[in-house]
Amino acid sequence: MSEMSEMSTREKVQELLRSRPELTLQQIGSFTSLATSTIRQFLRDDVKKTTGLRVDEEFERVLRLIEQGDILRPDPGATIALGVAPKQIKDAKRARDFYRTLTVQHVCQVMDYCASTARIGVITGEYGVGKTEAVSYWRRTAGAKLDHLVFEFDEFSSAGVCDFIEALADRLNIEFTGGIRNGGRTHRAVCARLRKEPMLLIFDQCESVQARVFQVIRQIWDATHEDGVGIVLLAAPLLMQRLHYGRLKDIGALTSRVGVWGALQGLSRDEVSAVLKQEGIENITEGAYDLLWRAIGGSMRRLMAVTDLLVQKHGAKTVTERTIEGVANTLWGLQLNARRPVAVAS
């Protein structure tokens, strides 16, 4: 059994408040029939034994409603702050177009949290921000000691429940008979394997996953999280909007089970400056830096493409606004002008 199933009602409420910092005890208690004074006394363990059972029953009922997504669904503005302080990366070593930025630290925090608590985590960020590379870093470091599986959705597995569950079963080395008639059997075999061999399931490219496939993911977690199975969903920001504003019941059920949200903001100005220095690009005018910052839009992928071209073509020469305009046109076909705002395409 999981730690959550062994918790007292009070501990479950405390855990919910920790994972959903935008909630208060008063908000949760407003869905009970309890007096305000009793609600306040609840977390202090001051409730009399004669009334304690009814109090627990009331809070257990509300906890079930929250879990089902019927009440107190997460607010899209309440993304959990992961608590990592920005760090200078001026001494970082480049490896495969990779730097350990704040984005990487945030991704690793979510991965560690979901692996250790068997929760569902959602990480969103624009294309090129570095989600996949950050996961690769986690797998080489902390994740190397943990059982996990990375599943990248394609046009087929993201749209069909049978294709998805069969592809997942194949990744888990489970023998199965294909076809829609055997989909349920394959699903149950996957859950049985995960209960026996719990791990962290990491799903990438989730922005285009259809509601029925999300329903299967949610059902897999429902059936296995007490045995230690956690899930991380990686996607473009569109997924965050779908989960918070989607009217489909299946998506709402998944949303209510998410334990941590990580909305990545991309590279900061300080990080871009540190990377440029590490790459040997120190002679850059202020105007050129501003134009570069606007052009890359927080994307590590774009920044590394720029630095590669600057190092190859310009060496130790001073980088000017005209230089950045030329680079942007060569790499992305952007017609930049230092005096006009930059419209950055994904």
C-alpha positions in Angstrom: 0.0 0.0 0.0 1.2 3.6 -0.6 1.9 6.1 2.1 -1.2 8.1 1.0 -3.5 5.1 1.7 -2.1 4.8 5.2 -2.4 8.4 6.1 -5.0 9.7 8.5 -7.6 12.1 7.2 -5.8 15.0 8.7 -2.5 14.0 7.0 -4.3 13.7 3.7 -5.6 17.2 4.0 -2.2 18.5 5.0 -0.6 16.8 2.0 -3.3 18.3 -0.3 -2.5 21.8 1.1 1.2 21.3 0.5 0.7 20.2 -3.1 -2.0 22.8 -3.9 -0.6 26.0 -2.2 -3.4 28.1 -3.7 -5.9 26.3 -1.5 -6.7 27.1 2.1 -8.3 24.9 4.8 -11.2 27.3 4.8 -11.9 26.7 1.1 -11.9 23.0 1.6 -13.9 23.2 4.8 -16.6 25.3 3.0 -17.7 22.2 1.2 -18.4 20.4 4.5 -21.3 20.9 7.0 -18.9 21.5 9.8 -18.8 24.6 12.0 -16.0 27.1 11.3 -14.5 26.5 14.8 -14.4 22.7 14.2 -12.7 23.2 10.8 -10.0 25.4 12.5 -9.5 22.8 15.2 -9.2 20.0 12.7 -5.6 20.4 11.8 -4.6 21.1 15.4 -6.0 17.7 16.4 -8.3 19.5 18.9 -11.5 17.8 17.7 -13.3 15.8 20.4 -13.3 12.1 20.0 -17.1 12.0 20.1 -17.2 14.1 17.0 -14.0 13.1 15.3 -15.5 10.3 13.2 -18.1 12.6 11.6 -15.4 15.2 11.0 -13.2 12.7 9.2 -16.1 11.5 7.2 -16.9 15.0 6.0 -13.3 15.7 5.0 -13.0 12.3 3.3 -16.1 13.1 1.2 -14.6 16.5 0.2 -11.2 14.9 -0.6 -13.0 12.5 -3.0 -14.8 15.3 -4.7 -11.5 17.2 -5.2 -9.8 14.1 -6.5 -12.6 13.5 -9.0 -12.3 17.1 -10.3 -15.9 17.9 -9.2 -14.8 20.9 -7.0 -11.8 23.1 -6.4 -10.1 22.3 -9.8 -6.6 23.9 -10.1 -6.4 27.5 -11.1 -4.2 28.0 -14.2 -2.6 30.9 -12.4 -1.6 28.7 -9.5 1.3 26.9 -11.0 3.5 25.7 -8.2 6.7 27.6 -7.7 9.4 25.0 -7.6 11.7 26.9 -5.3 14.9 26.8 -7.3 17.0 29.9 -7.0 18.7 31.1 -10.2 22.3 30.2 -10.4 25.1 31.6 -12.5 26.3 29.2 -15.2 29.4 31.1 -16.2 31.6 28.0 -15.2 29.3 25.6 -17.0 30.8 23.1 -19.5 29.0 22.7 -22.8 28.0 19.1 -23.7 25.9 18.4 -26.8 24.4 21.9 -27.0 23.5 21.6 -23.3 23.9 23.8 -20.3 22.5 23.2 -16.8 20.1 26.2 -16.7 17.3 27.1 -14.4 15.0 25.3 -16.8 16.9 22.1 -16.3 16.8 22.4 -12.6 13.0 22.9 -12.7 12.5 19.8 -14.9 14.7 17.7 -12.6 12.8 18.9 -9.5 9.5 17.7 -11.1 11.0 14.4 -12.1 12.4 13.8 -8.6 9.1 14.8 -7.0 7.0 12.5 -9.1 9.4 9.6 -8.8 9.6 9.8 -5.0 5.9 10.5 -4.3 4.2 8.6 -7.2 2.4 11.7 -8.3 1.4 13.1 -11.7 3.5 16.1 -12.9 2.9 18.4 -15.9 5.8 20.3 -17.5 5.1 22.8 -20.2 7.4 25.0 -22.3 7.7 26.4 -25.8 9.4 24.3 -28.4 13.2 24.5 -28.1 13.2 25.6 -24.5 15.1 22.4 -23.6 12.5 20.0 -22.1 13.8 16.9 -23.8 17.5 17.7 -23.1 16.7 18.4 -19.5 15.0 15.0 -19.2 18.1 13.4 -20.8 20.2 15.1 -18.2 18.0 13.8 -15.4 18.2 10.3 -16.8 22.0 10.5 -16.8 22.2 11.8 -13.2 19.5 11.2 -10.5 17.3 9.1 -12.9 20.1 6.7 -13.5 19.4 5.1 -10.1 15.6 4.9 -10.6 13.4 2.7 -12.8 11.8 4.9 -15.5 10.5 4.7 -19.0 10.3 7.5 -21.6 7.5 7.3 -24.1 7.3 9.8 -27.0 3.9 10.2 -28.6 3.5 10.1 -32.4 0.5 10.8 -34.7 -0.8 7.2 -34.1 -0.3 6.6 -30.4 -1.5 10.1 -29.5 -4.9 9.5 -31.3 -5.8 5.9 -30.7 -6.1 4.1 -27.3 -5.3 0.7 -28.8 -2.2 1.9 -30.6 -1.1 3.7 -27.4 -1.6 0.8 -25.0 0.0 -1.6 -27.4 3.0 0.6 -27.9 3.4 1.0 -24.2 3.1 -2.7 -23.7 5.8 -3.3 -26.3 8.1 -0.8 -24.4 7.5 -2.8 -21.2 8.3 -6.1 -23.0 4.8 -7.4 -22.4 3.4 -10.1 -24.8 0.0 -9.1 -26.2 -2.4 -9.8 -29.0 -3.1 -6.8 -31.1 -6.5 -5.4 -32.1 -9.3 -3.5 -30.6 -10.9 -6.6 -29.1 -7.8 -7.2 -27.0 -7.2 -3.6 -25.9 -8.7 -4.1 -22.5 -6.7 -7.2 -21.9 -3.5 -5.4 -22.9 -4.4 -2.5 -20.6 -4.8 -4.8 -17.6 -1.5 -6.5 -18.4 0.3 -3.2 -18.5 -1.2 -2.2 -15.1 -0.3 -5.6 -13.6 3.3 -5.3 -14.8 3.6 -1.8 -13.4 2.2 -2.8 -10.0 4.8 -5.6 -9.9 7.6 -3.4 -11.2 6.7 0.3 -10.4 8.5 3.0 -12.2 8.3 6.6 -13.3 6.5 6.9 -16.7 7.6 10.0 -18.7 5.4 10.9 -21.6 6.8 13.4 -24.1 5.1 15.4 -26.9 1.8 15.4 -25.1 0.3 18.6 -26.5 -1.5 16.7 -29.3 -2.7 13.7 -27.2 -6.4 13.1 -27.5 -8.8 13.0 -24.5 -9.4 9.2 -24.7 -5.6 8.5 -24.5 -5.3 10.9 -21.5 -8.2 8.9 -20.0 -6.1 5.7 -20.3 -3.1 7.4 -18.8 -5.2 8.5 -15.9 -6.6 5.0 -15.4 -3.2 3.5 -15.4 -2.1 5.9 -12.7 -5.3 5.2 -10.7 -4.5 1.5 -10.8 -0.8 1.7 -10.0 0.2 4.8 -8.0 -0.4 3.1 -4.7 2.4 0.7 -5.7 4.7 3.6 -6.6 4.1 4.5 -10.2 4.5 8.2 -11.0 3.8 10.0 -14.3 5.3 13.1 -15.9 3.7 14.7 -18.9 5.9 17.0 -21.1 4.3 19.3 -23.6 4.0 22.7 -25.2 2.0 25.3 -23.2 -1.2 24.3 -25.1 -1.5 21.3 -22.8 -1.7 23.5 -19.7 -4.6 25.4 -21.3 -6.4 22.2 -22.3 -6.1 20.8 -18.8 -7.3 23.9 -17.0 -10.0 25.0 -19.5 -11.0 21.8 -21.3 -14.7 21.0 -20.9 -14.2 17.3 -21.5 -14.8 15.2 -18.4 -11.8 12.9 -19.2 -9.4 15.8 -19.2 -10.9 17.2 -16.0 -10.4 13.9 -14.3 -6.7 13.9 -15.2 -6.4 17.6 -14.1 -7.7 16.9 -10.6 -5.0 14.3 -10.1 -2.0 16.4 -11.1 0.3 16.9 -8.1 2.8 19.5 -9.5 2.7 21.9 -12.4 5.9 23.2 -14.0 5.5 26.0 -16.5 8.9 26.7 -18.0 9.7 30.3 -18.9 12.9 29.6 -21.0 16.3 31.3 -20.8 16.7 34.4 -18.7 18.8 37.3 -19.9 21.5 36.4 -17.3 21.6 32.9 -18.6 21.9 34.0 -22.2 24.8 36.3 -21.3 26.5 33.5 -19.4 26.2 31.1 -22.3 27.6 33.7 -24.8 30.6 34.2 -22.5 31.2 30.5 -22.1 31.1 30.2 -25.9 33.7 32.9 -26.2 31.4 35.6 -27.5 32.2 38.6 -25.3 32.5 41.4 -27.8 28.8 42.2 -28.4 27.2 45.6 -28.4 24.3 46.3 -26.1 21.9 46.8 -29.0 23.0 43.5 -30.6 22.4 41.7 -27.3 18.9 43.2 -27.0 18.1 42.1 -30.6 19.5 38.6 -30.0 17.5 38.3 -26.7 14.3 39.2 -28.5 15.0 37.0 -31.4 15.7 33.7 -29.5 12.6 34.1 -27.3 14.0 32.1 -24.5 14.8 29.1 -26.7 18.0 27.2 -25.9 17.9 25.6 -29.3 17.9 29.0 -31.1 20.6 30.3 -28.8 22.9 27.4 -29.6 22.3 27.8 -33.3 23.2 31.4 -33.1 26.4 30.8 -31.1 27.6 28.1 -33.5 27.2 30.5 -36.4 28.8 33.4 -34.7 31.8 31.3 -33.6 32.3 29.9 -37.1 31.8 33.1 -39.1 32.8 35.9 -36.8 35.3 34.6 -34.4 36.5 37.3 -32.0 35.0 40.1 -34.0 32.6 42.5 -32.3 29.0 41.4 -32.8 26.8 44.3 -33.9 23.1 44.7 -34.6 23.7 44.1 -38.2 25.5 40.9 -37.4 22.5 39.6 -35.5 20.1 40.7 -38.3 22.2 38.7 -40.7 22.4 35.6 -38.5 18.6 35.6 -37.9 18.0 35.9 -41.6 20.4 33.0 -42.4 19.0 30.7 -39.7 15.3 31.4 -39.6 14.5 33.7 -42.6 13.6 36.4 -40.1 13.9 40.0 -41.4 14.9 41.7 -38.2 15.3 45.4 -37.5 16.6 46.8 -34.3 14.0 49.5 -34.3 11.0 47.1 -34.7 9.6 44.5 -32.4 10.6 40.9 -33.3 7.9 38.4 -34.1 9.4 35.0 -33.1 7.9 31.9 -34.7 8.0 28.6 -32.9 
